[in-house]
């Protein structure tokens, strides 16, 4: 299937997973293997909403930045 950014996440026929650290009320991001190394993201509270797809390089850069604390200033908990 040719998945694309902004398509309804429910139309991505993959297994969606979320972090074990996510809230039990479902307020989290879910990820799925979209094939060819791509990773799809969706909002768990809106599984029919749009999905964002990232290339392997984009996803690796995101994970590296998250692990290094590059986004910690956005955390408002």
KOLLO-452449 format. One line per 10 residues: their letters; for each residue x negated, y, z negated of N, C-alpha, C. Coordinates in steps of 0.001 Angstrom, whole numbers. Layout:
residues N
a = X:Y:Z:X:Y:Z:X:Y:Z | ...
***
This chain:
residues 77
xxxxxxxxxx = -844:-1187:0:0:0:0:-886:1245:0 | -462:2250:700:-1201:3510:739:-635:4469:-300 | -1165:4400:-1500:-716:5291:-2563:-1300:6679:-2337 | -566:7717:-2752:-1029:9092:-2579:-659:9925:-3799 | -1393:11004:-4021:-1115:11909:-5135:286:12469:-5032 | 960:12522:-6172:2281:13117:-6243:3427:12174:-5933 | 3120:10960:-5489:4205:10022:-5195:4827:9573:-6512 | 6091:9121:-6494:6708:8651:-7735:5891:7503:-8340 | 5532:7659:-9585:4695:6647:-10249:5359:5286:-10264 | 6687:5258:-10339:7378:3976:-10384:7223:3187:-9083
xxxxxxxxxx = 6836:3867:-8007:6666:3170:-6730:5273:2549:-6586 | 4418:2764:-7570:3094:2138:-7564:3232:793:-8263 | 3218:-242:-7468:3484:-1596:-7960:2237:-2186:-8608 | 1876:-1653:-9728:703:-2103:-10474:1061:-2204:-11940 | 195:-2831:-12711:375:-2913:-14155:-154:-1619:-14768 | 705:-927:-15491:323:317:-16157:-85:0:-17593 | -1171:622:-18055:-1655:417:-19424:-1826:1766:-20094 | -1715:1743:-21423:-1950:2969:-22185:-2908:2667:-23324 | -3488:3697:-23855:-4458:3564:-24926:-3814:2980:-26178 | -4571:2159:-26877:-4103:1642:-28165:-3933:2776:-29161
xxxxxxxxxx = -4588:3912:-28930:-4509:5053:-29839:-3307:5949:-29556 | -2501:5613:-28568:-1368:6471:-28218:-266:6377:-29265 | 579:7385:-29284:1688:7428:-30235:2716:6349:-29903 | 3343:5792:-30920:4353:4759:-30719:5596:5292:-30014 | 5810:6600:-30024:6978:7186:-29364:6749:7367:-27876 | 5590:6942:-27381:5343:6930:-25948:4787:8203:-25357 | 4360:9136:-26177:3816:10380:-25646:2342:10200:-25325 | 2110:9672:-24122:733:9397:-23749:611:9308:-22233 | -595:9092:-21807:-887:8889:-20394:-1071:7400:-20171 | -573:6900:-19052:-775:5513:-18672:-1606:5476:-17405
xxxxxxxxxx = -2445:4453:-17284:-3314:4300:-16123:-3053:2962:-15453 | -3327:2928:-14147:-3181:1685:-13393:-4282:1604:-12345 | -4717:388:-12080:-5649:126:-10984:-4860:288:-9692 | -5226:1260:-8866:-4496:1521:-7628:-5188:905:-6411 | -6164:58:-6643:-6874:-594:-5545:-7994:263:-4990 | -8945:-372:-4356:-10114:300:-3755:-10857:1167:-4755 | -10833:776:-6034:-11532:1518:-7071:-10790:2735:-7587 | -9653:3048:-6990:-8895:4224:-7425:-8123:3927:-8706 | -7881:4988:-9484:-7138:4880:-10736:-5967:5850:-10668 | -4776:5348:-10998:-3570:6179:-11021:-3252:6555:-12465
xxxxxxxxxx = -2812:7793:-12667:-2398:8304:-13971:-920:8670:-13887 | -179:8436:-14974:1202:8917:-15060:1509:9279:-16506 | 2544:10080:-16690:3035:10461:-18004:3981:9361:-18477 | 3703:8767:-19618:4531:7653:-20083:5957:8079:-20406 | 6174:9352:-20703:7532:9812:-20991:8321:10098:-19721 | 7654:10046:-18560:8314:10272:-17276:7762:9286:-16245 | 8004:7976:-16438:7412:6977:-15551:7883:7065:-14104 | 8980:7765:-13848:9441:7959:-12482:8806:9195:-11851 | 8157:10011:-12672:7564:11257:-12199:6350:11019:-11322 | 5656:12090:-10969:4528:11977:-10051:3314:11287:-10671
xxxxxxxxxx = 2568:10615:-9819:1320:9980:-10226:157:10768:-9627 | -927:10812:-10349:-2168:11395:-9844:-3145:10257:-9614 | -3809:10264:-8470:-4781:9226:-8145:-6178:9814:-8077 | -7127:9075:-8613:-8508:9519:-8656:-9413:8485:-8013 | -10418:8969:-7296:-11415:8090:-6695:-12295:7527:-7803 | -13082:6504:-7495:-13990:5978:-8512:-14927:7061:-9079 | -15453:7921:-8223:-16346:8977:-8689:-15651:9989:-9574 | -14432:10358:-9200:-13668:11313:-10009:-13343:10727:-11377 | -12946:9463:-11397:-12599:8825:-12662:-13839:8669:-13541 | -14957:8294:-12940:-16205:8167:-13704:-16607:9510:-14305
xxxxxxxxxx = -16463:10590:-13547:-16806:11923:-14053:-15886:12305:-15211 | -14600:11990:-15083:-13651:12271:-16169:-14034:11511:-17438 | -14279:10198:-17302:-14642:9404:-18475:-15924:9911:-19118 | -16904:10243:-18303:-18166:10767:-18830:-17912:12057:-19607 | -17134:12960:-19028:-16821:14218:-19695:-16055:14013:-20987 | -15097:13085:-20980:-14318:12813:-22189:-15215:12242:-23292 | -16096:11332:-22923:-17002:10741:-23909:-17986:11762:-24463 | -18370:12723:-23643:-19311:13764:-24071:-18647:14911:-24820 | -17313:14887:-24920:-16608:15931:-25659:-16312:17180:-24846 | -16444:17108:-23524:-16206:18286:-22684:-14801:18843:-22788
xxxxxxx = -13851:18022:-23209:-12449:18462:-23262:-11935:18627:-24684 | -12793:18463:-25657:-12366:18534:-27048:-11695:19871:-27402 | -12109:20936:-26744:-11520:22248:-27037:-10050:22327:-26642 | -9575:21374:-25848:-8176:21352:-25427:-7280:20628:-26431 | -7876:19924:-27379:-7137:19155:-28360:-6519:20090:-29400 | -5208:20061:-29512:-4496:20982:-30415:-3752:20239:-31518 | -4322:19141:-31999:-3633:18349:-33037:-4046:18824:-34393
***
